[in-house]
C-alpha cells in the first residue's frame, strides 16, 4: 500500500481508497475530474473450518460490525459459511 501511495504522491497515477482512509497529501477526485463512478464492490470474510479460538471469533465479529457501520443502505450479513455478503 505504501508503494502505491508513493506513486500517487509522485503524480504517476490514481488509487482507490475509502474516503476515511485517504492520507494527508492525497486529494479526493471524482466526477469533477471527469472520472467515471466506481462500481459496487464486495467484501468477503473467510474463516477456517472448525472451531476457532475465541480471539479469532471476536476479531471476525469486530470486522463485520465495523464494515456494517460504513456500508451502504442494506448493510452486509454474515452467512453460515463464514463469509459476509451484501444484503
Phi and psi restraints in degrees (range 20) as a CNS / XPLOR table:
assign (resid 1 and name C) (resid 2 and name N)
       (resid 2 and name CA) (resid 2 and name C) 1.0 -62.8 20.0 2
assign (resid 2 and name N) (resid 2 and name CA)
       (resid 2 and name C) (resid 3 and name N) 1.0 -38.3 20.0 2
assign (resid 2 and name C) (resid 3 and name N)
       (resid 3 and name CA) (resid 3 and name C) 1.0 -63.9 20.0 2
assign (resid 3 and name N) (resid 3 and name CA)
       (resid 3 and name C) (resid 4 and name N) 1.0 -41.1 20.0 2
assign (resid 3 and name C) (resid 4 and name N)
       (resid 4 and name CA) (resid 4 and name C) 1.0 -63.7 20.0 2
assign (resid 4 and name N) (resid 4 and name CA)
       (resid 4 and name C) (resid 5 and name N) 1.0 -44.3 20.0 2
assign (resid 4 and name C) (resid 5 and name N)
       (resid 5 and name CA) (resid 5 and name C) 1.0 -65.9 20.0 2
assign (resid 5 and name N) (resid 5 and name CA)
       (resid 5 and name C) (resid 6 and name N) 1.0 -35.1 20.0 2
assign (resid 5 and name C) (resid 6 and name N)
       (resid 6 and name CA) (resid 6 and name C) 1.0 -65.2 20.0 2
assign (resid 6 and name N) (resid 6 and name CA)
       (resid 6 and name C) (resid 7 and name N) 1.0 -40.3 20.0 2
assign (resid 6 and name C) (resid 7 and name N)
       (resid 7 and name CA) (resid 7 and name C) 1.0 -64.7 20.0 2
assign (resid 7 and name N) (resid 7 and name CA)
       (resid 7 and name C) (resid 8 and name N) 1.0 -40.6 20.0 2
assign (resid 7 and name C) (resid 8 and name N)
       (resid 8 and name CA) (resid 8 and name C) 1.0 -65.5 20.0 2
assign (resid 8 and name N) (resid 8 and name CA)
       (resid 8 and name C) (resid 9 and name N) 1.0 -44.1 20.0 2
assign (resid 8 and name C) (resid 9 and name N)
       (resid 9 and name CA) (resid 9 and name C) 1.0 -60.4 20.0 2
assign (resid 9 and name N) (resid 9 and name CA)
       (resid 9 and name C) (resid 10 and name N) 1.0 -31.7 20.0 2
assign (resid 9 and name C) (resid 10 and name N)
       (resid 10 and name CA) (resid 10 and name C) 1.0 -81.0 20.0 2
assign (resid 10 and name N) (resid 10 and name CA)
       (resid 10 and name C) (resid 11 and name N) 1.0 -0.5 20.0 2
assign (resid 10 and name C) (resid 11 and name N)
       (resid 11 and name CA) (resid 11 and name C) 1.0 81.3 20.0 2
assign (resid 11 and name N) (resid 11 and name CA)
       (resid 11 and name C) (resid 12 and name N) 1.0 19.3 20.0 2
assign (resid 11 and name C) (resid 12 and name N)
       (resid 12 and name CA) (resid 12 and name C) 1.0 -89.4 20.0 2
assign (resid 12 and name N) (resid 12 and name CA)
       (resid 12 and name C) (resid 13 and name N) 1.0 -6.5 20.0 2
assign (resid 12 and name C) (resid 13 and name N)
       (resid 13 and name CA) (resid 13 and name C) 1.0 172.8 20.0 2
assign (resid 13 and name N) (resid 13 and name CA)
       (resid 13 and name C) (resid 14 and name N) 1.0 -168.0 20.0 2
assign (resid 13 and name C) (resid 14 and name N)
       (resid 14 and name CA) (resid 14 and name C) 1.0 -124.5 20.0 2
assign (resid 14 and name N) (resid 14 and name CA)
       (resid 14 and name C) (resid 15 and name N) 1.0 163.5 20.0 2
assign (resid 14 and name C) (resid 15 and name N)
       (resid 15 and name CA) (resid 15 and name C) 1.0 -137.6 20.0 2
assign (resid 15 and name N) (resid 15 and name CA)
       (resid 15 and name C) (resid 16 and name N) 1.0 163.8 20.0 2
assign (resid 15 and name C) (resid 16 and name N)
       (resid 16 and name CA) (resid 16 and name C) 1.0 -111.1 20.0 2
assign (resid 16 and name N) (resid 16 and name CA)
       (resid 16 and name C) (resid 17 and name N) 1.0 122.4 20.0 2
assign (resid 16 and name C) (resid 17 and name N)
       (resid 17 and name CA) (resid 17 and name C) 1.0 -139.5 20.0 2
assign (resid 17 and name N) (resid 17 and name CA)
       (resid 17 and name C) (resid 18 and name N) 1.0 151.7 20.0 2
assign (resid 17 and name C) (resid 18 and name N)
       (resid 18 and name CA) (resid 18 and name C) 1.0 -61.3 20.0 2
assign (resid 18 and name N) (resid 18 and name CA)
       (resid 18 and name C) (resid 19 and name N) 1.0 145.2 20.0 2
assign (resid 18 and name C) (resid 19 and name N)
       (resid 19 and name CA) (resid 19 and name C) 1.0 -52.7 20.0 2
assign (resid 19 and name N) (resid 19 and name CA)
       (resid 19 and name C) (resid 20 and name N) 1.0 -36.3 20.0 2
assign (resid 19 and name C) (resid 20 and name N)
       (resid 20 and name CA) (resid 20 and name C) 1.0 -68.4 20.0 2
assign (resid 20 and name N) (resid 20 and name CA)
       (resid 20 and name C) (resid 21 and name N) 1.0 -14.6 20.0 2
assign (resid 20 and name C) (resid 21 and name N)
       (resid 21 and name CA) (resid 21 and name C) 1.0 -110.4 20.0 2
assign (resid 21 and name N) (resid 21 and name CA)
       (resid 21 and name C) (resid 22 and name N) 1.0 8.0 20.0 2
assign (resid 21 and name C) (resid 22 and name N)
       (resid 22 and name CA) (resid 22 and name C) 1.0 -74.6 20.0 2
assign (resid 22 and name N) (resid 22 and name CA)
       (resid 22 and name C) (resid 23 and name N) 1.0 116.1 20.0 2
assign (resid 22 and name C) (resid 23 and name N)
       (resid 23 and name CA) (resid 23 and name C) 1.0 -75.8 20.0 2
assign (resid 23 and name N) (resid 23 and name CA)
       (resid 23 and name C) (resid 24 and name N) 1.0 161.6 20.0 2
assign (resid 23 and name C) (resid 24 and name N)
       (resid 24 and name CA) (resid 24 and name C) 1.0 -56.2 20.0 2
assign (resid 24 and name N) (resid 24 and name CA)
       (resid 24 and name C) (resid 25 and name N) 1.0 141.7 20.0 2
assign (resid 24 and name C) (resid 25 and name N)
       (resid 25 and name CA) (resid 25 and name C) 1.0 98.8 20.0 2
assign (resid 25 and name N) (resid 25 and name CA)
       (resid 25 and name C) (resid 26 and name N) 1.0 -15.3 20.0 2
assign (resid 25 and name C) (resid 26 and name N)
       (resid 26 and name CA) (resid 26 and name C) 1.0 -106.4 20.0 2
assign (resid 26 and name N) (resid 26 and name CA)
       (resid 26 and name C) (resid 27 and name N) 1.0 151.3 20.0 2
assign (resid 26 and name C) (resid 27 and name N)
       (resid 27 and name CA) (resid 27 and name C) 1.0 -115.8 20.0 2
assign (resid 27 and name N) (resid 27 and name CA)
       (resid 27 and name C) (resid 28 and name N) 1.0 136.0 20.0 2
assign (resid 27 and name C) (resid 28 and name N)
       (resid 28 and name CA) (resid 28 and name C) 1.0 -71.5 20.0 2
assign (resid 28 and name N) (resid 28 and name CA)
       (resid 28 and name C) (resid 29 and name N) 1.0 132.3 20.0 2
assign (resid 28 and name C) (resid 29 and name N)
       (resid 29 and name CA) (resid 29 and name C) 1.0 -129.1 20.0 2
assign (resid 29 and name N) (resid 29 and name CA)
       (resid 29 and name C) (resid 30 and name N) 1.0 159.8 20.0 2
assign (resid 29 and name C) (resid 30 and name N)
       (resid 30 and name CA) (resid 30 and name C) 1.0 -168.5 20.0 2
assign (resid 30 and name N) (resid 30 and name CA)
       (resid 30 and name C) (resid 31 and name N) 1.0 -138.6 20.0 2
assign (resid 30 and name C) (resid 31 and name N)
       (resid 31 and name CA) (resid 31 and name C) 1.0 -57.9 20.0 2
assign (resid 31 and name N) (resid 31 and name CA)
       (resid 31 and name C) (resid 32 and name N) 1.0 -32.6 20.0 2
assign (resid 31 and name C) (resid 32 and name N)
       (resid 32 and name CA) (resid 32 and name C) 1.0 -65.1 20.0 2
assign (resid 32 and name N) (resid 32 and name CA)
       (resid 32 and name C) (resid 33 and name N) 1.0 -16.4 20.0 2
assign (resid 32 and name C) (resid 33 and name N)
       (resid 33 and name CA) (resid 33 and name C) 1.0 -107.0 20.0 2
assign (resid 33 and name N) (resid 33 and name CA)
       (resid 33 and name C) (resid 34 and name N) 1.0 19.0 20.0 2
assign (resid 33 and name C) (resid 34 and name N)
       (resid 34 and name CA) (resid 34 and name C) 1.0 60.8 20.0 2
assign (resid 34 and name N) (resid 34 and name CA)
       (resid 34 and name C) (resid 35 and name N) 1.0 33.1 20.0 2
assign (resid 34 and name C) (resid 35 and name N)
       (resid 35 and name CA) (resid 35 and name C) 1.0 -96.7 20.0 2
assign (resid 35 and name N) (resid 35 and name CA)
       (resid 35 and name C) (resid 36 and name N) 1.0 142.7 20.0 2
assign (resid 35 and name C) (resid 36 and name N)
       (resid 36 and name CA) (resid 36 and name C) 1.0 -73.0 20.0 2
assign (resid 36 and name N) (resid 36 and name CA)
       (resid 36 and name C) (resid 37 and name N) 1.0 157.3 20.0 2
assign (resid 36 and name C) (resid 37 and name N)
       (resid 37 and name CA) (resid 37 and name C) 1.0 -65.6 20.0 2
assign (resid 37 and name N) (resid 37 and name CA)
       (resid 37 and name C) (resid 38 and name N) 1.0 150.0 20.0 2
assign (resid 37 and name C) (resid 38 and name N)
       (resid 38 and name CA) (resid 38 and name C) 1.0 -81.0 20.0 2
assign (resid 38 and name N) (resid 38 and name CA)
       (resid 38 and name C) (resid 39 and name N) 1.0 144.9 20.0 2
assign (resid 38 and name C) (resid 39 and name N)
       (resid 39 and name CA) (resid 39 and name C) 1.0 -71.4 20.0 2
assign (resid 39 and name N) (resid 39 and name CA)
       (resid 39 and name C) (resid 40 and name N) 1.0 162.0 20.0 2
assign (resid 39 and name C) (resid 40 and name N)
       (resid 40 and name CA) (resid 40 and name C) 1.0 -61.3 20.0 2
assign (resid 40 and name N) (resid 40 and name CA)
       (resid 40 and name C) (resid 41 and name N) 1.0 154.4 20.0 2
assign (resid 40 and name C) (resid 41 and name N)
       (resid 41 and name CA) (resid 41 and name C) 1.0 -127.2 20.0 2
assign (resid 41 and name N) (resid 41 and name CA)
       (resid 41 and name C) (resid 42 and name N) 1.0 164.2 20.0 2
assign (resid 41 and name C) (resid 42 and name N)
       (resid 42 and name CA) (resid 42 and name C) 1.0 -125.8 20.0 2
assign (resid 42 and name N) (resid 42 and name CA)
       (resid 42 and name C) (resid 43 and name N) 1.0 139.3 20.0 2
assign (resid 42 and name C) (resid 43 and name N)
       (resid 43 and name CA) (resid 43 and name C) 1.0 -119.3 20.0 2
assign (resid 43 and name N) (resid 43 and name CA)
       (resid 43 and name C) (resid 44 and name N) 1.0 131.6 20.0 2
assign (resid 43 and name C) (resid 44 and name N)
       (resid 44 and name CA) (resid 44 and name C) 1.0 -121.7 20.0 2
assign (resid 44 and name N) (resid 44 and name CA)
       (resid 44 and name C) (resid 45 and name N) 1.0 137.6 20.0 2
assign (resid 44 and name C) (resid 45 and name N)
       (resid 45 and name CA) (resid 45 and name C) 1.0 -111.5 20.0 2
assign (resid 45 and name N) (resid 45 and name CA)
       (resid 45 and name C) (resid 46 and name N) 1.0 111.8 20.0 2
assign (resid 45 and name C) (resid 46 and name N)
       (resid 46 and name CA) (resid 46 and name C) 1.0 -96.5 20.0 2
assign (resid 46 and name N) (resid 46 and name CA)
       (resid 46 and name C) (resid 47 and name N) 1.0 146.1 20.0 2
assign (resid 46 and name C) (resid 47 and name N)
       (resid 47 and name CA) (resid 47 and name C) 1.0 -128.7 20.0 2
assign (resid 47 and name N) (resid 47 and name CA)
       (resid 47 and name C) (resid 48 and name N) 1.0 154.2 20.0 2
assign (resid 47 and name C) (resid 48 and name N)
       (resid 48 and name CA) (resid 48 and name C) 1.0 -68.5 20.0 2
assign (resid 48 and name N) (resid 48 and name CA)
       (resid 48 and name C) (resid 49 and name N) 1.0 145.9 20.0 2
assign (resid 48 and name C) (resid 49 and name N)
       (resid 49 and name CA) (resid 49 and name C) 1.0 -66.4 20.0 2
assign (resid 49 and name N) (resid 49 and name CA)
       (resid 49 and name C) (resid 50 and name N) 1.0 155.5 20.0 2
assign (resid 49 and name C) (resid 50 and name N)
       (resid 50 and name CA) (resid 50 and name C) 1.0 90.5 20.0 2
assign (resid 50 and name N) (resid 50 and name CA)
       (resid 50 and name C) (resid 51 and name N) 1.0 -167.7 20.0 2
assign (resid 50 and name C) (resid 51 and name N)
       (resid 51 and name CA) (resid 51 and name C) 1.0 -80.7 20.0 2
assign (resid 51 and name N) (resid 51 and name CA)
       (resid 51 and name C) (resid 52 and name N) 1.0 130.0 20.0 2
assign (resid 51 and name C) (resid 52 and name N)
       (resid 52 and name CA) (resid 52 and name C) 1.0 -103.3 20.0 2
assign (resid 52 and name N) (resid 52 and name CA)
       (resid 52 and name C) (resid 53 and name N) 1.0 155.1 20.0 2
assign (resid 52 and name C) (resid 53 and name N)
       (resid 53 and name CA) (resid 53 and name C) 1.0 -59.9 20.0 2
assign (resid 53 and name N) (resid 53 and name CA)
       (resid 53 and name C) (resid 54 and name N) 1.0 150.3 20.0 2
assign (resid 53 and name C) (resid 54 and name N)
       (resid 54 and name CA) (resid 54 and name C) 1.0 -55.9 20.0 2
assign (resid 54 and name N) (resid 54 and name CA)
       (resid 54 and name C) (resid 55 and name N) 1.0 -37.8 20.0 2
assign (resid 54 and name C) (resid 55 and name N)
       (resid 55 and name CA) (resid 55 and name C) 1.0 -61.5 20.0 2
assign (resid 55 and name N) (resid 55 and name CA)
       (resid 55 and name C) (resid 56 and name N) 1.0 -40.0 20.0 2
assign (resid 55 and name C) (resid 56 and name N)
       (resid 56 and name CA) (resid 56 and name C) 1.0 -66.6 20.0 2
assign (resid 56 and name N) (resid 56 and name CA)
       (resid 56 and name C) (resid 57 and name N) 1.0 -40.6 20.0 2
assign (resid 56 and name C) (resid 57 and name N)
       (resid 57 and name CA) (resid 57 and name C) 1.0 -60.7 20.0 2
assign (resid 57 and name N) (resid 57 and name CA)
       (resid 57 and name C) (resid 58 and name N) 1.0 -46.6 20.0 2
assign (resid 57 and name C) (resid 58 and name N)
       (resid 58 and name CA) (resid 58 and name C) 1.0 -64.1 20.0 2
assign (resid 58 and name N) (resid 58 and name CA)
       (resid 58 and name C) (resid 59 and name N) 1.0 -40.0 20.0 2
assign (resid 58 and name C) (resid 59 and name N)
       (resid 59 and name CA) (resid 59 and name C) 1.0 -63.2 20.0 2
assign (resid 59 and name N) (resid 59 and name CA)
       (resid 59 and name C) (resid 60 and name N) 1.0 -44.6 20.0 2
assign (resid 59 and name C) (resid 60 and name N)
       (resid 60 and name CA) (resid 60 and name C) 1.0 -60.0 20.0 2
assign (resid 60 and name N) (resid 60 and name CA)
       (resid 60 and name C) (resid 61 and name N) 1.0 -44.4 20.0 2
assign (resid 60 and name C) (resid 61 and name N)
       (resid 61 and name CA) (resid 61 and name C) 1.0 -62.0 20.0 2
assign (resid 61 and name N) (resid 61 and name CA)
       (resid 61 and name C) (resid 62 and name N) 1.0 -41.7 20.0 2
assign (resid 61 and name C) (resid 62 and name N)
       (resid 62 and name CA) (resid 62 and name C) 1.0 -61.8 20.0 2
assign (resid 62 and name N) (resid 62 and name CA)
       (resid 62 and name C) (resid 63 and name N) 1.0 -44.9 20.0 2
assign (resid 62 and name C) (resid 63 and name N)
       (resid 63 and name CA) (resid 63 and name C) 1.0 -61.0 20.0 2
assign (resid 63 and name N) (resid 63 and name CA)
       (resid 63 and name C) (resid 64 and name N) 1.0 -48.1 20.0 2
assign (resid 63 and name C) (resid 64 and name N)
       (resid 64 and name CA) (resid 64 and name C) 1.0 -61.1 20.0 2
assign (resid 64 and name N) (resid 64 and name CA)
       (resid 64 and name C) (resid 65 and name N) 1.0 -46.1 20.0 2
assign (resid 64 and name C) (resid 65 and name N)
       (resid 65 and name CA) (resid 65 and name C) 1.0 -65.3 20.0 2
assign (resid 65 and name N) (resid 65 and name CA)
       (resid 65 and name C) (resid 66 and name N) 1.0 -36.9 20.0 2
assign (resid 65 and name C) (resid 66 and name N)
       (resid 66 and name CA) (resid 66 and name C) 1.0 -64.4 20.0 2
assign (resid 66 and name N) (resid 66 and name CA)
       (resid 66 and name C) (resid 67 and name N) 1.0 -42.2 20.0 2
assign (resid 66 and name C) (resid 67 and name N)
       (resid 67 and name CA) (resid 67 and name C) 1.0 -67.3 20.0 2
assign (resid 67 and name N) (resid 67 and name CA)
       (resid 67 and name C) (resid 68 and name N) 1.0 -36.9 20.0 2
assign (resid 67 and name C) (resid 68 and name N)
       (resid 68 and name CA) (resid 68 and name C) 1.0 -60.9 20.0 2
assign (resid 68 and name N) (resid 68 and name CA)
       (resid 68 and name C) (resid 69 and name N) 1.0 -34.6 20.0 2
assign (resid 68 and name C) (resid 69 and name N)
       (resid 69 and name CA) (resid 69 and name C) 1.0 -72.0 20.0 2
assign (resid 69 and name N) (resid 69 and name CA)
       (resid 69 and name C) (resid 70 and name N) 1.0 -20.6 20.0 2
assign (resid 69 and name C) (resid 70 and name N)
       (resid 70 and name CA) (resid 70 and name C) 1.0 -113.7 20.0 2
assign (resid 70 and name N) (resid 70 and name CA)
       (resid 70 and name C) (resid 71 and name N) 1.0 1.6 20.0 2
assign (resid 70 and name C) (resid 71 and name N)
       (resid 71 and name CA) (resid 71 and name C) 1.0 -71.4 20.0 2
assign (resid 71 and name N) (resid 71 and name CA)
       (resid 71 and name C) (resid 72 and name N) 1.0 157.0 20.0 2
assign (resid 71 and name C) (resid 72 and name N)
       (resid 72 and name CA) (resid 72 and name C) 1.0 -64.8 20.0 2
assign (resid 72 and name N) (resid 72 and name CA)
       (resid 72 and name C) (resid 73 and name N) 1.0 166.2 20.0 2
assign (resid 72 and name C) (resid 73 and name N)
       (resid 73 and name CA) (resid 73 and name C) 1.0 -49.3 20.0 2
assign (resid 73 and name N) (resid 73 and name CA)
       (resid 73 and name C) (resid 74 and name N) 1.0 136.3 20.0 2
assign (resid 73 and name C) (resid 74 and name N)
       (resid 74 and name CA) (resid 74 and name C) 1.0 106.3 20.0 2
assign (resid 74 and name N) (resid 74 and name CA)
       (resid 74 and name C) (resid 75 and name N) 1.0 -28.9 20.0 2
assign (resid 74 and name C) (resid 75 and name N)
       (resid 75 and name CA) (resid 75 and name C) 1.0 61.6 20.0 2
assign (resid 75 and name N) (resid 75 and name CA)
       (resid 75 and name C) (resid 76 and name N) 1.0 -156.5 20.0 2
assign (resid 75 and name C) (resid 76 and name N)
       (resid 76 and name CA) (resid 76 and name C) 1.0 -131.5 20.0 2
assign (resid 76 and name N) (resid 76 and name CA)
       (resid 76 and name C) (resid 77 and name N) 1.0 162.8 20.0 2
assign (resid 76 and name C) (resid 77 and name N)
       (resid 77 and name CA) (resid 77 and name C) 1.0 -133.5 20.0 2
assign (resid 77 and name N) (resid 77 and name CA)
       (resid 77 and name C) (resid 78 and name N) 1.0 151.8 20.0 2
assign (resid 77 and name C) (resid 78 and name N)
       (resid 78 and name CA) (resid 78 and name C) 1.0 -95.5 20.0 2
assign (resid 78 and name N) (resid 78 and name CA)
       (resid 78 and name C) (resid 79 and name N) 1.0 134.9 20.0 2
assign (resid 78 and name C) (resid 79 and name N)
       (resid 79 and name CA) (resid 79 and name C) 1.0 -102.2 20.0 2
assign (resid 79 and name N) (resid 79 and name CA)
       (resid 79 and name C) (resid 80 and name N) 1.0 166.2 20.0 2
assign (resid 79 and name C) (resid 80 and name N)
       (resid 80 and name CA) (resid 80 and name C) 1.0 -58.3 20.0 2
assign (resid 80 and name N) (resid 80 and name CA)
       (resid 80 and name C) (resid 81 and name N) 1.0 -30.2 20.0 2
assign (resid 80 and name C) (resid 81 and name N)
       (resid 81 and name CA) (resid 81 and name C) 1.0 -80.5 20.0 2
assign (resid 81 and name N) (resid 81 and name CA)
       (resid 81 and name C) (resid 82 and name N) 1.0 4.3 20.0 2
assign (resid 81 and name C) (resid 82 and name N)
       (resid 82 and name CA) (resid 82 and name C) 1.0 88.1 20.0 2
assign (resid 82 and name N) (resid 82 and name CA)
       (resid 82 and name C) (resid 83 and name N) 1.0 4.5 20.0 2
assign (resid 82 and name C) (resid 83 and name N)
       (resid 83 and name CA) (resid 83 and name C) 1.0 -97.5 20.0 2
assign (resid 83 and name N) (resid 83 and name CA)
       (resid 83 and name C) (resid 84 and name N) 1.0 158.4 20.0 2
assign (resid 83 and name C) (resid 84 and name N)
       (resid 84 and name CA) (resid 84 and name C) 1.0 -108.0 20.0 2
assign (resid 84 and name N) (resid 84 and name CA)
       (resid 84 and name C) (resid 85 and name N) 1.0 129.3 20.0 2
assign (resid 84 and name C) (resid 85 and name N)
       (resid 85 and name CA) (resid 85 and name C) 1.0 -121.3 20.0 2
assign (resid 85 and name N) (resid 85 and name CA)
       (resid 85 and name C) (resid 86 and name N) 1.0 150.6 20.0 2
assign (resid 85 and name C) (resid 86 and name N)
       (resid 86 and name CA) (resid 86 and name C) 1.0 -63.0 20.0 2
assign (resid 86 and name N) (resid 86 and name CA)
       (resid 86 and name C) (resid 87 and name N) 1.0 148.3 20.0 2
